[in-house]
Amino acid sequence: MAIAVYPGSFDPITFGHIDIATRAAKLFDTVHVLVVHNPAKNPKLSLEKRVELVKEVLAVVPGKFVVDSLASGLLVDYCKGISAQALVKGVRTNVDIDYELPMAQVNRDLSGIETVFLPADPAHGFISSSLVKQVADLGGDISKYVPELVVKALKN
Ligand code: PNS
């Protein structure tokens, strides 16, 4: 039984994240989509709200996903706790690679866990949670970038 963990802030989940999670679900039996509190970021949505949105959005593929959260502690400890074989990360550009590579290396150094990088679909290559939030805050249309329930959550 191959288990992967797809971690991130998901503030909010976008069509880019959904694409990576769906593709990861074809490679692994179970994918734990892990909403992580990242102290380096000041999230717009609470951890609980982000988990709720991820659960609702991914419910369309029954049986493949476990949606969970990590409020503190090491990602690799969570991975050990569920006997995960791999971490999954989506990469859009070299900027993502520069950010993700040291994290992949430290996670492997700490625990031996491998990180599988999936290249972003070019259709989603420019979508980021931070740009979505900025466009939404300034009154722009984000419906091409996130599901309808996320549009509504950001309006509230
Ligand atoms: O979506 P993000 O904010 O870019 O995701 C970054 C995240 C949450 C995956 C990263 O900050 C993380 O793994 N945090 C967990 C704490 C941890 O284990 N840190 C040390 C190794 S990177």
Backbone and ligand atoms as CSV (ligand in chain L), in Angstrom:
chain,resi,resn,atom,element,x,y,z
A,1,MET,N,N,0.859,-1.204,0.000
A,1,MET,CA,C,0.000,0.000,0.000
A,1,MET,C,C,0.887,1.242,0.000
A,2,ALA,N,N,0.918,1.953,-1.108
A,2,ALA,CA,C,1.789,3.128,-1.227
A,2,ALA,C,C,1.036,4.383,-0.788
A,3,ILE,N,N,1.608,5.024,0.215
A,3,ILE,CA,C,0.966,6.226,0.771
A,3,ILE,C,C,1.864,7.436,0.509
A,4,ALA,N,N,1.250,8.526,0.027
A,4,ALA,CA,C,2.000,9.771,-0.168
A,4,ALA,C,C,1.355,10.885,0.644
A,5,VAL,N,N,2.178,11.871,0.960
A,5,VAL,CA,C,1.683,13.070,1.642
A,5,VAL,C,C,1.912,14.260,0.709
A,6,TYR,N,N,0.851,15.004,0.459
A,6,TYR,CA,C,0.939,16.227,-0.357
A,6,TYR,C,C,0.702,17.400,0.602
A,7,PRO,N,N,1.793,18.036,1.072
A,7,PRO,CA,C,1.630,19.095,2.078
A,7,PRO,C,C,1.627,20.491,1.455
A,8,GLY,N,N,1.041,21.421,2.170
A,8,GLY,CA,C,1.091,22.809,1.723
A,8,GLY,C,C,0.235,23.673,2.609
A,9,SER,N,N,0.277,24.981,2.346
A,9,SER,CA,C,-0.560,25.908,3.110
A,9,SER,C,C,-2.008,25.883,2.610
A,10,PHE,N,N,-2.196,25.699,1.313
A,10,PHE,CA,C,-3.537,25.648,0.695
A,10,PHE,C,C,-4.397,26.827,1.163
A,11,ASP,N,N,-3.853,28.025,1.017
A,11,ASP,CA,C,-4.520,29.246,1.516
A,11,ASP,C,C,-4.846,30.195,0.362
A,12,PRO,N,N,-5.780,29.841,-0.523
A,12,PRO,CA,C,-6.668,28.676,-0.512
A,12,PRO,C,C,-6.190,27.614,-1.512
A,13,ILE,N,N,-6.885,26.467,-1.518
A,13,ILE,CA,C,-6.639,25.449,-2.543
A,13,ILE,C,C,-7.044,26.022,-3.916
A,14,THR,N,N,-6.214,25.756,-4.929
A,14,THR,CA,C,-6.464,26.276,-6.290
A,14,THR,C,C,-6.615,25.101,-7.267
A,15,PHE,N,N,-6.981,25.424,-8.520
A,15,PHE,CA,C,-7.046,24.368,-9.543
A,15,PHE,C,C,-5.667,23.743,-9.773
A,16,GLY,N,N,-4.603,24.510,-9.520
A,16,GLY,CA,C,-3.240,23.950,-9.642
A,16,GLY,C,C,-3.013,22.856,-8.608
A,17,HIS,N,N,-3.403,23.118,-7.358
A,17,HIS,CA,C,-3.282,22.097,-6.301
A,17,HIS,C,C,-4.133,20.865,-6.634
A,18,ILE,N,N,-5.357,21.125,-7.105
A,18,ILE,CA,C,-6.280,20.016,-7.393
A,18,ILE,C,C,-5.684,19.116,-8.476
A,19,ASP,N,N,-5.052,19.742,-9.474
A,19,ASP,CA,C,-4.421,18.962,-10.553
A,19,ASP,C,C,-3.301,18.080,-9.995
A,20,ILE,N,N,-2.457,18.645,-9.126
A,20,ILE,CA,C,-1.341,17.866,-8.556
A,20,ILE,C,C,-1.888,16.737,-7.680
A,21,ALA,N,N,-2.886,17.038,-6.837
A,21,ALA,CA,C,-3.458,16.004,-5.949
A,21,ALA,C,C,-4.074,14.875,-6.771
A,22,THR,N,N,-4.774,15.228,-7.844
A,22,THR,CA,C,-5.437,14.221,-8.689
A,22,THR,C,C,-4.403,13.340,-9.391
A,23,ARG,N,N,-3.338,13.970,-9.874
A,23,ARG,CA,C,-2.282,13.181,-10.548
A,23,ARG,C,C,-1.551,12.308,-9.538
A,24,ALA,N,N,-1.318,12.829,-8.319
A,24,ALA,CA,C,-0.651,12.017,-7.276
A,24,ALA,C,C,-1.509,10.800,-6.931
A,25,ALA,N,N,-2.821,10.978,-6.972
A,25,ALA,CA,C,-3.737,9.875,-6.636
A,25,ALA,C,C,-3.660,8.743,-7.658
A,26,LYS,N,N,-3.111,9.033,-8.845
A,26,LYS,CA,C,-2.930,7.970,-9.861
A,26,LYS,C,C,-1.635,7.199,-9.604
A,27,LEU,N,N,-0.733,7.799,-8.846
A,27,LEU,CA,C,0.570,7.164,-8.591
A,27,LEU,C,C,0.603,6.411,-7.270
A,28,PHE,N,N,-0.251,6.807,-6.334
A,28,PHE,CA,C,-0.233,6.223,-4.982
A,28,PHE,C,C,-1.633,5.710,-4.633
A,29,ASP,N,N,-1.663,4.718,-3.709
A,29,ASP,CA,C,-2.960,4.175,-3.298
A,29,ASP,C,C,-3.759,5.221,-2.525
A,30,THR,N,N,-3.074,5.906,-1.620
A,30,THR,CA,C,-3.730,6.924,-0.789
A,30,THR,C,C,-2.852,8.174,-0.764
A,31,VAL,N,N,-3.482,9.311,-0.852
A,31,VAL,CA,C,-2.751,10.583,-0.750
A,31,VAL,C,C,-3.318,11.367,0.433
A,32,HIS,N,N,-2.454,11.622,1.407
A,32,HIS,CA,C,-2.835,12.485,2.522
A,32,HIS,C,C,-2.560,13.923,2.103
A,33,VAL,N,N,-3.615,14.691,1.935
A,33,VAL,CA,C,-3.441,16.103,1.613
A,33,VAL,C,C,-3.379,16.820,2.958
A,34,LEU,N,N,-2.203,17.363,3.245
A,34,LEU,CA,C,-1.925,17.861,4.585
A,34,LEU,C,C,-1.855,19.377,4.594
A,35,VAL,N,N,-2.804,19.983,5.275
A,35,VAL,CA,C,-2.838,21.446,5.385
A,35,VAL,C,C,-1.953,21.831,6.569
A,36,VAL,N,N,-0.861,22.525,6.258
A,36,VAL,CA,C,0.179,22.790,7.258
A,36,VAL,C,C,0.157,24.257,7.671
A,37,HIS,N,N,0.310,24.473,8.972
A,37,HIS,CA,C,0.510,25.850,9.450
A,37,HIS,C,C,1.963,26.216,9.166
A,38,ASN,N,N,2.156,27.219,8.300
A,38,ASN,CA,C,3.515,27.659,7.961
A,38,ASN,C,C,3.767,28.983,8.679
A,39,PRO,N,N,4.600,28.979,9.753
A,39,PRO,CA,C,4.781,30.206,10.538
A,39,PRO,C,C,5.390,31.350,9.737
A,40,ALA,N,N,5.983,31.034,8.587
A,40,ALA,CA,C,6.563,32.083,7.736
A,40,ALA,C,C,5.475,32.856,6.986
A,41,LYS,N,N,4.250,32.328,7.012
A,41,LYS,CA,C,3.175,32.981,6.259
A,41,LYS,C,C,2.062,33.423,7.202
A,42,ASN,N,N,1.375,34.486,6.801
A,42,ASN,CA,C,0.243,34.992,7.584
A,42,ASN,C,C,-1.022,34.624,6.801
A,43,PRO,N,N,-1.659,33.487,7.156
A,43,PRO,CA,C,-2.736,33.003,6.296
A,43,PRO,C,C,-3.987,33.881,6.323
A,44,LYS,N,N,-4.698,33.869,5.193
A,44,LYS,CA,C,-5.961,34.609,5.098
A,44,LYS,C,C,-7.084,33.772,5.713
A,45,LEU,N,N,-7.033,32.454,5.486
A,45,LEU,CA,C,-8.066,31.560,5.998
A,45,LEU,C,C,-7.505,30.751,7.168
A,46,SER,N,N,-8.368,30.441,8.147
A,46,SER,CA,C,-7.911,29.638,9.287
A,46,SER,C,C,-7.556,28.234,8.816
A,47,LEU,N,N,-6.755,27.543,9.631
A,47,LEU,CA,C,-6.374,26.165,9.301
A,47,LEU,C,C,-7.632,25.309,9.119
A,48,GLU,N,N,-8.606,25.508,10.017
A,48,GLU,CA,C,-9.852,24.718,9.972
A,48,GLU,C,C,-10.623,24.984,8.668
A,49,LYS,N,N,-10.683,26.244,8.274
A,49,LYS,CA,C,-11.419,26.596,7.043
A,49,LYS,C,C,-10.714,26.003,5.824
A,50,ARG,N,N,-9.375,26.062,5.828
A,50,ARG,CA,C,-8.615,25.511,4.694
A,50,ARG,C,C,-8.838,24.004,4.582
A,51,VAL,N,N,-8.844,23.313,5.740
A,51,VAL,CA,C,-9.098,21.860,5.743
A,51,VAL,C,C,-10.500,21.581,5.186
A,52,GLU,N,N,-11.472,22.368,5.659
A,52,GLU,CA,C,-12.869,22.179,5.219
A,52,GLU,C,C,-12.974,22.335,3.692
A,53,LEU,N,N,-12.317,23.362,3.150
A,53,LEU,CA,C,-12.391,23.598,1.698
A,53,LEU,C,C,-11.718,22.472,0.932
A,54,VAL,N,N,-10.542,22.031,1.412
A,54,VAL,CA,C,-9.823,20.939,0.720
A,54,VAL,C,C,-10.683,19.677,0.729
A,55,LYS,N,N,-11.303,19.392,1.876
A,55,LYS,CA,C,-12.163,18.202,1.980
A,55,LYS,C,C,-13.306,18.278,0.974
A,56,GLU,N,N,-13.973,19.419,0.923
A,56,GLU,CA,C,-15.136,19.553,0.030
A,56,GLU,C,C,-14.722,19.435,-1.431
A,57,VAL,N,N,-13.591,20.067,-1.767
A,57,VAL,CA,C,-13.141,20.087,-3.153
A,57,VAL,C,C,-12.713,18.685,-3.611
A,58,LEU,N,N,-12.057,17.933,-2.732
A,58,LEU,CA,C,-11.522,16.621,-3.131
A,58,LEU,C,C,-12.518,15.481,-2.921
A,59,ALA,N,N,-13.675,15.783,-2.354
A,59,ALA,CA,C,-14.686,14.740,-2.107
A,59,ALA,C,C,-15.192,14.124,-3.402
A,60,VAL,N,N,-14.914,14.791,-4.547
A,60,VAL,CA,C,-15.374,14.271,-5.844
A,60,VAL,C,C,-14.638,12.991,-6.244
A,61,VAL,N,N,-13.494,12.707,-5.599
A,61,VAL,CA,C,-12.759,11.467,-5.897
A,61,VAL,C,C,-12.776,10.606,-4.625
A,62,PRO,N,N,-13.824,9.800,-4.422
A,62,PRO,CA,C,-13.948,9.086,-3.147
A,62,PRO,C,C,-12.876,8.017,-2.970
A,63,GLY,N,N,-12.443,7.870,-1.717
A,63,GLY,CA,C,-11.557,6.758,-1.372
A,63,GLY,C,C,-10.076,6.968,-1.609
A,64,LYS,N,N,-9.687,8.051,-2.237
A,64,LYS,CA,C,-8.266,8.242,-2.555
A,64,LYS,C,C,-7.571,9.178,-1.574
A,65,PHE,N,N,-8.324,10.139,-1.063
A,65,PHE,CA,C,-7.692,11.192,-0.268
A,65,PHE,C,C,-8.058,11.115,1.212
A,66,VAL,N,N,-7.053,11.448,2.030
A,66,VAL,CA,C,-7.286,11.714,3.445
A,66,VAL,C,C,-6.869,13.167,3.633
A,67,VAL,N,N,-7.771,13.984,4.145
A,67,VAL,CA,C,-7.411,15.395,4.362
A,67,VAL,C,C,-7.169,15.593,5.847
A,68,ASP,N,N,-5.989,16.137,6.140
A,68,ASP,CA,C,-5.576,16.259,7.532
A,68,ASP,C,C,-4.862,17.603,7.712
A,69,SER,N,N,-4.544,17.942,8.969
A,69,SER,CA,C,-3.812,19.192,9.190
A,69,SER,C,C,-2.642,18.965,10.127
A,70,LEU,N,N,-1.661,19.857,10.021
A,70,LEU,CA,C,-0.484,19.820,10.896
A,70,LEU,C,C,-0.286,21.240,11.425
A,71,ALA,N,N,-0.667,21.429,12.691
A,71,ALA,CA,C,-0.589,22.775,13.280
A,71,ALA,C,C,0.820,23.085,13.767
A,72,SER,N,N,1.555,22.035,14.146
A,72,SER,CA,C,2.941,22.225,14.593
A,72,SER,C,C,3.683,20.901,14.435
A,73,GLY,N,N,5.003,20.984,14.563
A,73,GLY,CA,C,5.800,19.756,14.457
A,73,GLY,C,C,6.320,19.544,13.054
A,74,LEU,N,N,7.185,18.539,12.958
A,74,LEU,CA,C,7.857,18.271,11.690
A,74,LEU,C,C,6.980,17.459,10.743
A,75,LEU,N,N,7.044,17.849,9.490
A,75,LEU,CA,C,6.328,17.118,8.442
A,75,LEU,C,C,6.780,15.647,8.413
A,76,VAL,N,N,8.086,15.426,8.564
A,76,VAL,CA,C,8.584,14.036,8.469
A,76,VAL,C,C,8.051,13.169,9.617
A,77,ASP,N,N,7.759,13.782,10.758
A,77,ASP,CA,C,7.185,12.991,11.866
A,77,ASP,C,C,5.758,12.563,11.532
A,78,TYR,N,N,5.025,13.475,10.889
A,78,TYR,CA,C,3.675,13.106,10.427
A,78,TYR,C,C,3.796,11.939,9.431
A,79,CYS,N,N,4.749,12.061,8.506
A,79,CYS,CA,C,4.933,11.007,7.479
A,79,CYS,C,C,5.258,9.667,8.133
A,80,LYS,N,N,6.138,9.694,9.134
A,80,LYS,CA,C,6.503,8.446,9.851
A,80,LYS,C,C,5.267,7.849,10.508
A,81,GLY,N,N,4.469,8.702,11.132
A,81,GLY,CA,C,3.282,8.263,11.867
A,81,GLY,C,C,2.271,7.521,11.009
A,82,ILE,N,N,2.247,7.831,9.714
A,82,ILE,CA,C,1.280,7.137,8.831
A,82,ILE,C,C,1.999,6.194,7.860
A,83,SER,N,N,3.308,5.986,8.076
A,83,SER,CA,C,4.133,5.104,7.221
A,83,SER,C,C,4.053,5.505,5.744
A,84,ALA,N,N,4.199,6.814,5.493
A,84,ALA,CA,C,4.167,7.292,4.103
A,84,ALA,C,C,5.476,6.963,3.389
A,85,GLN,N,N,5.375,6.651,2.106
A,85,GLN,CA,C,6.569,6.358,1.301
A,85,GLN,C,C,7.169,7.618,0.684
A,86,ALA,N,N,6.329,8.618,0.429
A,86,ALA,CA,C,6.840,9.772,-0.314
A,86,ALA,C,C,6.053,11.038,0.001
A,87,LEU,N,N,6.735,12.143,-0.233
A,87,LEU,CA,C,6.088,13.454,-0.247
A,87,LEU,C,C,5.857,13.819,-1.708
A,88,VAL,N,N,4.801,14.555,-1.977
A,88,VAL,CA,C,4.528,15.029,-3.337
A,88,VAL,C,C,4.505,16.543,-3.311
A,89,LYS,N,N,5.171,17.154,-4.290
A,89,LYS,CA,C,5.144,18.606,-4.438
A,89,LYS,C,C,4.952,18.937,-5.919
A,90,GLY,N,N,4.208,19.984,-6.186
A,90,GLY,CA,C,4.073,20.467,-7.558
A,90,GLY,C,C,5.084,21.573,-7.793
A,91,VAL,N,N,5.676,21.584,-8.996
A,91,VAL,CA,C,6.616,22.666,-9.300
A,91,VAL,C,C,6.197,23.384,-10.581
A,92,ARG,N,N,6.169,24.710,-10.493
A,92,ARG,CA,C,5.752,25.512,-11.643
A,92,ARG,C,C,6.955,26.076,-12.385
A,93,THR,N,N,7.906,26.621,-11.646
A,93,THR,CA,C,9.051,27.304,-12.275
A,93,THR,C,C,10.318,26.989,-11.475
A,94,ASN,N,N,11.446,27.526,-11.964
A,94,ASN,CA,C,12.707,27.354,-11.240
A,94,ASN,C,C,12.653,27.989,-9.849
A,95,VAL,N,N,11.790,28.970,-9.669
A,95,VAL,CA,C,11.636,29.589,-8.339
A,95,VAL,C,C,11.109,28.538,-7.360
A,96,ASP,N,N,10.145,27.744,-7.811
A,96,ASP,CA,C,9.619,26.664,-6.960
A,96,ASP,C,C,10.707,25.641,-6.672
A,97,ILE,N,N,11.508,25.326,-7.692
A,97,ILE,CA,C,12.574,24.323,-7.492
A,97,ILE,C,C,13.561,24.828,-6.436
A,98,ASP,N,N,13.943,26.101,-6.537
A,98,ASP,CA,C,14.898,26.671,-5.574
A,98,ASP,C,C,14.342,26.612,-4.156
A,99,TYR,N,N,13.023,26.817,-4.018
A,99,TYR,CA,C,12.351,26.795,-2.702
A,99,TYR,C,C,12.183,25.353,-2.213
A,100,GLU,N,N,11.828,24.457,-3.111
A,100,GLU,CA,C,11.466,23.094,-2.716
A,100,GLU,C,C,12.668,22.172,-2.531
A,101,LEU,N,N,13.731,22.387,-3.325
A,101,LEU,CA,C,14.852,21.438,-3.293
A,101,LEU,C,C,15.490,21.307,-1.902
A,102,PRO,N,N,15.821,22.432,-1.224
A,102,PRO,CA,C,16.398,22.276,0.120
A,102,PRO,C,C,15.442,21.597,1.093
A,103,MET,N,N,14.134,21.854,0.953
A,103,MET,CA,C,13.162,21.195,1.854
A,103,MET,C,C,13.155,19.694,1.580
A,104,ALA,N,N,13.202,19.320,0.298
A,104,ALA,CA,C,13.229,17.890,-0.044
A,104,ALA,C,C,14.491,17.239,0.522
A,105,GLN,N,N,15.604,17.974,0.415
A,105,GLN,CA,C,16.873,17.418,0.899
A,105,GLN,C,C,16.891,17.286,2.414
A,106,VAL,N,N,16.377,18.299,3.120
A,106,VAL,CA,C,16.380,18.216,4.585
A,106,VAL,C,C,15.404,17.132,5.057
A,107,ASN,N,N,14.270,17.019,4.399
A,107,ASN,CA,C,13.308,15.976,4.790
A,107,ASN,C,C,13.906,14.586,4.580
A,108,ARG,N,N,14.664,14.406,3.481
A,108,ARG,CA,C,15.296,13.103,3.219
A,108,ARG,C,C,16.422,12.853,4.224
A,109,ASP,N,N,17.142,13.939,4.541
A,109,ASP,CA,C,18.244,13.812,5.503
A,109,ASP,C,C,17.721,13.444,6.890
A,110,LEU,N,N,16.578,14.040,7.256
A,110,LEU,CA,C,16.015,13.799,8.597
A,110,LEU,C,C,15.406,12.408,8.735
A,111,SER,N,N,14.835,11.899,7.643
A,111,SER,CA,C,14.011,10.692,7.785
A,111,SER,C,C,14.159,9.658,6.688
A,112,GLY,N,N,14.855,10.014,5.602
A,112,GLY,CA,C,14.962,9.081,4.471
A,112,GLY,C,C,13.804,9.187,3.498
A,113,ILE,N,N,12.783,9.983,3.819
A,113,ILE,CA,C,11.629,10.053,2.903
A,113,ILE,C,C,12.006,10.784,1.608
A,114,GLU,N,N,11.511,10.254,0.493
A,114,GLU,CA,C,11.775,10.859,-0.815
A,114,GLU,C,C,10.679,11.857,-1.154
A,115,THR,N,N,11.028,12.858,-1.958
A,115,THR,CA,C,10.030,13.802,-2.471
A,115,THR,C,C,9.880,13.591,-3.969
A,116,VAL,N,N,8.651,13.429,-4.408
A,116,VAL,CA,C,8.356,13.288,-5.835
A,116,VAL,C,C,7.839,14.639,-6.326
A,117,PHE,N,N,8.545,15.209,-7.314
A,117,PHE,CA,C,8.117,16.490,-7.884
A,117,PHE,C,C,7.279,16.246,-9.133
A,118,LEU,N,N,6.113,16.831,-9.177
A,118,LEU,CA,C,5.271,16.739,-10.366
A,118,LEU,C,C,5.265,18.106,-11.055
A,119,PRO,N,N,5.595,18.124,-12.355
A,119,PRO,CA,C,5.586,19.426,-13.043
A,119,PRO,C,C,4.171,19.945,-13.198
A,120,ALA,N,N,3.990,21.213,-12.890
A,120,ALA,CA,C,2.646,21.813,-13.035
A,120,ALA,C,C,2.196,21.745,-14.479
A,121,ASP,N,N,0.923,21.484,-14.678
A,121,ASP,CA,C,0.348,21.591,-16.016
A,121,ASP,C,C,0.475,23.052,-16.442
A,122,PRO,N,N,0.950,23.302,-17.687
A,122,PRO,CA,C,1.108,24.710,-18.107
A,122,PRO,C,C,-0.178,25.526,-17.956
A,123,ALA,N,N,-1.324,24.844,-18.033
A,123,ALA,CA,C,-2.601,25.564,-17.890
A,123,ALA,C,C,-2.725,26.205,-16.510
A,124,HIS,N,N,-1.997,25.634,-15.528
A,124,HIS,CA,C,-2.099,26.147,-14.160
A,124,HIS,C,C,-0.789,26.786,-13.690
A,125,GLY,N,N,0.172,26.896,-14.617
A,125,GLY,CA,C,1.542,27.265,-14.238
A,125,GLY,C,C,1.671,28.601,-13.537
A,126,PHE,N,N,0.742,29.504,-13.791
A,126,PHE,CA,C,0.896,30.848,-13.209
A,126,PHE,C,C,-0.041,31.071,-12.022
A,127,ILE,N,N,-0.815,30.028,-11.670
A,127,ILE,CA,C,-1.757,30.201,-10.551
A,127,ILE,C,C,-1.026,29.992,-9.229
A,128,SER,N,N,-1.168,30.926,-8.316
A,128,SER,CA,C,-0.644,30.734,-6.962
A,128,SER,C,C,-1.705,31.235,-5.985
A,129,SER,N,N,-1.673,30.671,-4.785
A,129,SER,CA,C,-2.641,31.095,-3.771
A,129,SER,C,C,-2.494,32.585,-3.487
A,130,SER,N,N,-1.241,33.070,-3.469
A,130,SER,CA,C,-1.046,34.487,-3.117
A,130,SER,C,C,-1.610,35.409,-4.196
A,131,LEU,N,N,-1.436,35.042,-5.482
A,131,LEU,CA,C,-2.007,35.886,-6.542
A,131,LEU,C,C,-3.534,35.835,-6.512
A,132,VAL,N,N,-4.076,34.634,-6.243
A,132,VAL,CA,C,-5.534,34.483,-6.159
A,132,VAL,C,C,-6.079,35.417,-5.073
A,133,LYS,N,N,-5.401,35.430,-3.908
A,133,LYS,CA,C,-5.862,36.277,-2.799
A,133,LYS,C,C,-5.787,37.754,-3.179
A,134,GLN,N,N,-4.690,38.122,-3.869
A,134,GLN,CA,C,-4.516,39.529,-4.239
A,134,GLN,C,C,-5.609,39.956,-5.215
A,135,VAL,N,N,-5.856,39.113,-6.236
A,135,VAL,CA,C,-6.882,39.456,-7.228
A,135,VAL,C,C,-8.249,39.547,-6.542
A,136,ALA,N,N,-8.533,38.577,-5.643
A,136,ALA,CA,C,-9.828,38.577,-4.934
A,136,ALA,C,C,-9.971,39.833,-4.081
A,137,ASP,N,N,-8.901,40.179,-3.355
A,137,ASP,CA,C,-8.954,41.360,-2.481
A,137,ASP,C,C,-9.220,42.642,-3.261
A,138,LEU,N,N,-8.743,42.654,-4.512
A,138,LEU,CA,C,-8.894,43.868,-5.320
A,138,LEU,C,C,-10.149,43.819,-6.203
A,139,GLY,N,N,-10.989,42.815,-5.934
A,139,GLY,CA,C,-12.288,42.767,-6.611
A,139,GLY,C,C,-12.273,42.077,-7.959
A,140,GLY,N,N,-11.185,41.370,-8.289
A,140,GLY,CA,C,-11.105,40.682,-9.589
A,140,GLY,C,C,-11.808,39.331,-9.576
A,141,ASP,N,N,-11.948,38.772,-10.792
A,141,ASP,CA,C,-12.636,37.491,-10.966
A,141,ASP,C,C,-11.614,36.351,-10.825
A,142,ILE,N,N,-11.823,35.507,-9.799
A,142,ILE,CA,C,-10.881,34.402,-9.556
A,142,ILE,C,C,-11.499,33.036,-9.922
A,143,SER,N,N,-12.658,33.081,-10.584
A,143,SER,CA,C,-13.378,31.817,-10.826
A,143,SER,C,C,-12.649,30.881,-11.792
A,144,LYS,N,N,-11.665,31.402,-12.535
A,144,LYS,CA,C,-10.878,30.531,-13.429
A,144,LYS,C,C,-9.777,29.808,-12.656
A,145,TYR,N,N,-9.516,30.256,-11.437
A,145,TYR,CA,C,-8.347,29.750,-10.702
A,145,TYR,C,C,-8.694,28.848,-9.527
A,146,VAL,N,N,-9.916,29.009,-9.000
A,146,VAL,CA,C,-10.331,28.236,-7.816
A,146,VAL,C,C,-11.782,27.797,-7.990
A,147,PRO,N,N,-12.180,26.675,-7.320
A,147,PRO,CA,C,-13.575,26.250,-7.398
A,147,PRO,C,C,-14.512,27.290,-6.775
A,148,GLU,N,N,-15.796,27.184,-7.162
A,148,GLU,CA,C,-16.814,28.157,-6.742
A,148,GLU,C,C,-16.897,28.301,-5.213
A,149,LEU,N,N,-16.793,27.168,-4.503
A,149,LEU,CA,C,-16.929,27.270,-3.039
A,149,LEU,C,C,-15.753,28.033,-2.412
A,150,VAL,N,N,-14.614,28.019,-3.089
A,150,VAL,CA,C,-13.470,28.804,-2.605
A,150,VAL,C,C,-13.705,30.292,-2.913
A,151,VAL,N,N,-14.278,30.570,-4.079
A,151,VAL,CA,C,-14.627,31.966,-4.419
A,151,VAL,C,C,-15.511,32.535,-3.310
A,152,LYS,N,N,-16.517,31.724,-2.928
A,152,LYS,CA,C,-17.462,32.184,-1.890
A,152,LYS,C,C,-16.751,32.369,-0.547
A,153,ALA,N,N,-15.884,31.420,-0.192
A,153,ALA,CA,C,-15.176,31.496,1.101
A,153,ALA,C,C,-14.306,32.749,1.178
A,154,LEU,N,N,-13.696,33.126,0.060
A,154,LEU,CA,C,-12.827,34.312,0.072
A,154,LEU,C,C,-13.644,35.606,0.125
A,155,LYS,N,N,-14.888,35.525,-0.350
A,155,LYS,CA,C,-15.755,36.724,-0.303
A,155,LYS,C,C,-16.218,37.002,1.119
A,156,ASN,N,N,-16.318,35.911,1.941
A,156,ASN,CA,C,-16.866,36.070,3.294
A,156,ASN,C,C,-15.796,36.551,4.268
L,1,PNS,O1,O,2.418,25.853,0.622
L,1,PNS,P1,P,3.706,26.187,1.347
L,1,PNS,O2,O,3.466,27.195,2.454
L,1,PNS,O3,O,4.784,26.643,0.416
L,1,PNS,O4,O,4.192,24.815,2.039
L,1,PNS,C1,C,5.383,24.761,2.815
L,1,PNS,C2,C,5.318,23.604,3.805
L,1,PNS,C3,C,4.105,23.764,4.687
L,1,PNS,C4,C,5.204,22.309,3.026
L,1,PNS,C5,C,6.618,23.632,4.664
L,1,PNS,O5,O,6.681,24.855,5.321
L,1,PNS,C6,C,6.685,22.488,5.679
L,1,PNS,O6,O,6.963,21.374,5.305
L,1,PNS,N1,N,6.402,22.775,6.958
L,1,PNS,C7,C,6.357,21.754,8.012
L,1,PNS,C8,C,7.449,21.965,9.077
L,1,PNS,C9,C,8.724,21.214,8.737
L,1,PNS,O7,O,8.765,19.998,8.748
L,1,PNS,N2,N,9.794,21.996,8.438
L,1,PNS,C10,C,11.120,21.471,8.176
L,1,PNS,C11,C,11.349,20.828,6.831
L,1,PNS,S1,S,10.916,21.772,5.419
